[in-house]
Amino acid sequence: MTRPLAITKRLRAVRGYGTAAGTGALAAFLLVAVCGSPMYVDWVQHHTDPAGAGGWLLRLLAWPAWRLHSDDPSQGVLAADLRALLLVILAAALLYLLPAGQVARVGNSTSQFFSGWAAYALAGGFTALLAALFGPGGSLLVAFQGASTGATYGFFTGWIIGLASLGGRA
């Protein structure tokens, strides 16, 4: 018996390309590592205008700032870096949990884009809520205000994670 033609065989994912959630998680890590770095935070504070749209957006990118050391001994390095750590962990978890079943059933890449964007916006808001609530001096009001800032960060930067999620396997 003859073998089926290569055209009729089911196409398999190309080796070397990651999953949509994996590439999105890597992009989230890189975004937090680069834009939350002390060097970027220092640069954006001294070289941008907070009253302009561009300066506001560049400052928003620095929201999950992390530090290698703490200037305030009452707040440890872990307390200062809690937001950045939680953001990367929650973004990766939500990228794996939220879109997998839906994206696998939908044939277009638009759902991958919006799933990645939504997962990062949700991770930003939830991260800020948890970091403010369980951080030093946390209160419910501070947690709600932080969640607003985190959701704003996730909304305005989540498209980067959405773009990174395009083309990956579900």
Buried (B, 14 or more C-beta within 10 A) or exposed (E): EEEEEEEEEEEEEEEEEBBBBBBBBBBBBEBBBEBBBEEBBEEBEEEBEEEEEEBBEBBBBBBBBBBEEBEEEEBEEEBBBBBBBBBBBBBBBBBBEBBBEEBEEBEEBEBBBBBBBBBBBBBBBBBBBBBBBEBEEBEEEBBEBBBEBBBBBBBBBBBBBBBBBBBBBB
